[in-house]
Amino acid sequence: MKYALWGAALSLAATAAVAEPEKYTLDPSHSQILFSYNHLGYSTTYNLFSGIEGEIMFDEEDPANSSVSVSFPVMSMYTGWEKRFEHFMSDDFFGAEDGDMVTFDSTGIEVTGDTTAKITGDLTLNDVTKSVVLDAEMTKKAGHPMKDGQPWAGFDASTTLLRSDYNLGKFAPAVSDEVEIMISIEAGKAE
């Protein structure tokens, strides 16, 4: 029996009649979250978060039974301009301190195609937790050529947030309340 690509996304071998979910660990060196917003109608500003850690528990026989858990430090934000970073970390926005984290824990996965799914989960950002939906696509799954063929998978996802929902609404709507989120991650099967 052939599995859809999404169904086989994180497994390279045939499974027994009853498979257990398999753990995949995110590769922080090849995972990032890019966010953008409109600045006063003049430009689109891009920034990113790094230092992303987490795991995917993948159920090949029932991908909708899989789960995703991700976290990253607020202060891993890269803006390309030190004064913007300092402003984002100030009380106008995050009031960030070392150790403050952003987390996402999935609550449901709806497989929508051979390589696509909608992943619903709880996003905790700036001490506020709200449900969000990520439009996700598996970009590739194969044995990693630089890691002795270790099973590896890549995913892209996107969503739109209202920053005011997370007490980050300073200067809205002049600076857009809507923030576009683009995510790209790699994950390797845990050994």
Buried (B, 14 or more C-beta within 10 A) or exposed (E): EEBEBBBBBBBBEEBEEEBEBBBBBBBBEBBBBBBBBBEEEEEEBBBBBBBBBBBBBBBBBEBEEBBBBBBBBBBBBBBEEEEBBEBBBEEEBBEBEEEBBBBBBBEBBEBEEBBBBBBBBEBBBBEEEEEBBBBBBBBEBEEBEEEEEBBBBBBBBBBEBBBBBBBBBBEBEEBBBBBBBBBBBBBBBEE
